[in-house]
Amino acid sequence: MRFQTSNFKLNEMVALGVMIRQPSGIFAKYDGPYKNWNEVIAASKEKPGSIDIAITGANTPDEASVDYLRTKGVDLLNVPFTKPADRYVSVLGGHVQLLYEQAGDIKGFLETKKLRPLLFFANKRLPPPFADVPVSAEFGYDVLLPQTRSIMAKKGIDRKALDTLSNSLVKLSATPEFQNFLKEQYAL
């Protein structure tokens, strides 16, 4: 597999570890028309394709998730914005109704009640502050595309160097600072 904009192939790489995992979700402007996911479902059924959702672009987990929802009767219109700030402003400014994102990336907007979570793509509800937000499994949606941040090395790296790097990542991941970072980002 080759990513469209990458300079490498996955088979040329060795995974050292997944450092961050964040469930993706759908968010709305806090004072906008949608207060919960059931309102989005109802509006979508009443007028399919009338609800815009800001995504990162084509061939992304965002697009795949939204396209999957269409197969379940929730017909949203993908609007790609490659720059995060453009996605956020589009929702906050009322140019699109929904945003596909990870909660940690928009933490400030959530804490200041500029955006509200409507749905997370997960099997079970997330811990506070999102314990009251429904997850995709509750609606029978069989789609889980968490965003991850991984550390990779070039295949063929010296085994001793690979072990040193791997052990360093294990140590880093156990530090209170890194654990606090994960908590701040609503990540695992």
Secondary structure, DSSP 8 states (H G I E B T S, - for coil): ---TT-SS-GGGEEEEEEEEEE-EEEEEETTSS-SSHHHHHHHHHHSTT-EEEEES-TTSHHHHHHHHHHHTT--EEEEE-SSHHHHHHHHHTTSSSEEEEEGGGGHHHHHTTSEEEEEE-SSS--STTSTTS-BGGGGT------EEEEEEEETT--HHHHHHHHHHHHHHHHSHHHHHHHHHTT--
